Amino acid sequence: MRPYYADEHVTLWLGDCREVVPALGIRVDLIVADPPYGETRLPWDQWPVGWVEVLAGAADSLWCFGSMRALLVRSPEFAGWQLSQDVVWEKQSGSGFATDRFRRVHEHATHWYRGRWGDIHHETPRAPSGLPGRGKVSRSRDSTPHMGGIGSGVWIDDGERLQRSVIRVRNMQGRAVHPTEKPAGILAPLISYGCPPGGTVLDPFAGSGSTLVTAGSMGRRAIGVETSERYCEIIASRLEQGVLLCP
């Protein structure tokens, strides 16, 4: 097999991830997946049945984008995985497929893992708090019993807080080259959390290549698989231009 594109940071393969990934026999630190949700009648919006099971041999840590409905319907496919958390991506605007429901302006990214939690890389990103008090030393009060002692002790304000589980990032409206393209602003925290510097990220539904580009810009290696040659051409063009990639 020959990759569609390769450089020192990124390798891109043309094909179905359910066939390509097992053939490569790879192991990576993290999978970041944005599969078709299967919620519309659009020809391309078909959930790839079986992909979770097939890719289980490639990694023990997985971020998967999806609507809550799509993820609940497909939950049996995540057998053998444990859910650690969900992150909500809040957009400035959203889709309105139905007028009898709230207008959806968010998507979920769920993190799944296999094996022992202690063996999984997980480092929560920190973000500027935007609050006064940097450098202030505080002694926390004893927490209430239901908190199990969390929060007690001395704490020095470094001006940052743990990344919030609801992340507001503008979507790619008016700029996207792929119908479900994700911005770097939502991809970067997920990659930072689940993949150590110098590690490798796998995107089995590469689309426009945003995950590959973002991972490269963060000092990670990236492997992408995409079924459409049209989008493989777009990804290769982005990568050849060195867009956002580390030197």
C-alpha positions in Angstrom: 0.0 0.0 0.0 1.1 3.5 -0.8 -0.1 6.6 1.0 -1.9 9.3 -0.9 0.3 11.9 0.8 3.1 11.7 3.3 5.6 14.1 5.0 7.5 14.0 8.3 4.3 15.0 10.2 1.3 13.6 8.4 0.4 10.5 6.4 -2.8 10.4 4.5 -4.5 7.3 3.1 -7.3 7.1 0.5 -9.9 4.4 1.4 -12.4 3.1 3.9 -10.9 3.2 7.5 -12.5 -0.2 8.2 -10.2 -1.7 5.5 -7.2 0.7 5.6 -6.4 0.8 9.4 -6.3 -3.0 9.9 -4.1 -3.4 6.8 -1.7 -0.9 8.3 -1.5 -2.6 11.6 -0.8 0.7 13.4 -1.0 1.7 17.1 -1.6 5.3 17.9 -2.0 7.4 21.1 -5.4 8.8 20.2 -8.2 8.5 17.7 -10.2 11.7 16.9 -13.2 10.7 14.9 -16.0 12.7 13.2 -18.1 10.1 11.5 -21.2 10.8 9.5 -24.0 11.0 12.1 -26.6 9.4 9.9 -29.3 11.9 10.8 -30.3 13.2 7.4 -31.2 11.8 4.0 -28.0 13.2 2.3 -26.2 10.5 0.4 -22.9 11.0 2.3 -24.6 11.0 5.7 -24.4 7.3 6.4 -23.0 6.0 9.7 -20.2 3.6 8.9 -21.4 0.5 10.7 -18.6 -1.4 12.6 -15.9 1.2 12.5 -15.6 1.5 16.3 -14.9 -2.3 16.7 -12.5 -2.3 13.7 -10.4 0.6 15.0 -10.3 -0.8 18.6 -7.0 -2.4 17.7 -5.4 0.9 16.8 -5.8 2.8 20.1 -7.3 2.7 23.6 -8.3 6.3 23.6 -11.0 7.8 21.4 -12.8 11.1 20.9 -15.9 10.8 18.9 -18.0 13.8 17.7 -21.8 13.3 17.3 -25.2 14.5 18.4 -26.6 12.9 21.5 -29.2 11.1 19.4 -26.7 9.6 17.1 -24.4 8.5 19.9 -27.3 6.9 21.9 -28.6 5.0 18.9 -25.1 3.7 18.1 -24.1 3.0 21.7 -24.0 -0.8 21.3 -21.1 -0.3 18.9 -19.0 1.1 21.8 -19.2 -2.3 23.6 -15.8 -2.8 25.3 -15.2 0.9 25.7 -15.8 3.0 28.8 -17.1 6.6 28.6 -15.0 9.0 30.5 -16.6 12.3 29.8 -18.4 14.5 27.2 -17.5 17.9 25.9 -20.0 20.3 24.4 -19.0 22.4 21.4 -21.2 25.5 21.4 -21.4 27.3 18.1 -22.4 30.9 17.3 -25.1 29.4 15.0 -26.5 26.0 14.2 -28.8 23.9 12.2 -32.5 23.8 12.2 -33.6 20.6 10.7 -37.0 20.6 12.6 -39.2 23.4 13.7 -40.8 21.3 16.5 -37.5 21.2 18.5 -35.0 23.6 20.0 -32.6 25.0 17.4 -29.4 22.9 17.9 -26.3 25.1 18.3 -24.0 22.5 19.8 -22.4 19.1 19.2 -20.9 16.6 21.6 -17.5 15.1 21.6 -17.4 12.0 23.8 -14.2 10.5 25.1 -13.9 6.7 25.3 -11.2 4.4 26.6 -10.3 0.8 26.9 -8.3 -0.9 29.6 -7.0 0.8 32.8 -7.6 4.5 33.1 -4.2 4.9 34.6 -2.6 3.7 31.4 -4.5 6.3 29.3 -2.9 9.7 28.6 -5.2 12.3 29.9 -4.0 15.8 30.7 -6.7 18.4 30.9 -5.8 21.7 29.1 -5.8 24.9 31.1 -7.1 28.2 29.9 -6.8 31.8 31.1 -9.5 32.5 33.8 -10.0 36.2 32.9 -10.4 36.8 36.6 -8.4 39.0 38.9 -6.3 37.4 41.7 -3.3 36.0 39.8 -0.7 35.0 42.4 -3.2 35.1 45.3 -2.7 32.4 47.9 -5.9 30.9 49.2 -6.6 28.2 51.8 -9.7 26.4 50.8 -12.3 25.5 53.3 -13.1 21.9 54.0 -15.4 20.7 51.3 -18.8 19.3 52.0 -19.0 15.5 52.6 -20.4 14.7 49.2 -17.3 16.2 47.6 -15.1 13.6 49.3 -12.5 16.2 50.5 -11.9 17.6 47.0 -10.7 21.2 47.1 -9.2 21.3 50.5 -5.7 22.7 51.1 -3.6 25.6 50.0 -4.0 26.9 46.4 -2.1 29.6 44.5 -4.0 31.3 41.7 -1.8 31.0 38.5 -4.4 32.9 36.4 -5.6 29.7 34.7 -8.4 27.2 35.3 -9.1 23.8 33.9 -10.6 23.9 30.4 -14.4 24.1 30.7 -16.5 21.2 29.4 -18.6 23.6 27.3 -16.3 25.2 24.7 -17.6 28.1 22.6 -15.9 28.2 19.2 -17.2 29.7 16.0 -18.0 27.1 13.4 -16.7 27.2 9.9 -19.8 28.8 8.3 -18.7 30.6 5.2 -15.2 29.2 5.3 -15.7 25.4 5.2 -14.5 23.3 2.3 -16.2 20.2 3.8 -19.9 20.1 5.1 -18.9 18.9 8.6 -15.5 20.6 8.9 -14.4 21.3 12.5 -12.4 24.4 13.5 -9.0 24.0 15.2 -10.4 25.7 18.3 -12.4 22.7 19.2 -9.9 20.1 18.0 -6.9 21.4 19.8 -8.2 20.9 23.4 -9.2 17.3 22.5 -5.8 16.5 21.0 -4.0 18.2 23.9 -6.0 16.1 26.4 -5.6 12.7 24.8 -2.3 12.7 22.9 1.1 13.5 24.5 3.6 15.8 22.7 5.3 13.8 20.0 2.5 11.2 20.0 0.3 10.2 17.1 -3.3 11.0 16.3 -5.4 9.0 13.9 -8.4 10.6 12.1 -10.3 7.8 10.3 -12.7 10.3 8.7 -10.3 13.0 7.6 -12.6 15.2 5.6 -10.9 18.5 4.9 -7.8 17.5 7.0 -8.5 19.9 10.0 -7.5 17.3 12.6 -4.3 16.5 10.7 -3.3 20.1 10.4 -4.2 20.9 14.0 -2.3 17.9 15.3 0.8 18.8 13.2 0.7 22.4 14.5 0.7 21.1 18.1 3.8 18.9 17.6 1.9 15.6 17.2 2.2 13.2 14.3 -1.0 12.5 12.4 -2.5 9.7 10.3 -5.6 10.3 8.2 -7.9 8.1 6.2 -10.5 9.6 3.8 -12.8 7.8 1.4 -13.2 10.7 -1.1 -10.3 11.4 -3.5 -11.7 14.9 -3.9 -11.1 15.6 -0.2 -7.8 13.8 -0.2 -6.7 16.3 -2.9 -7.8 19.2 -0.7 -6.0 17.8 2.3 -2.8 17.2 0.3 -2.9 20.7 -1.0 -3.3 22.1 2.5 -0.4 20.1 3.8 1.9 20.9 0.8 1.4 24.6 1.6 2.6 23.9 5.2 -0.6 25.5 6.6 -0.2 25.7 10.4 2.3 22.9 10.5 5.3 22.9 12.8 8.8 23.4 11.2 
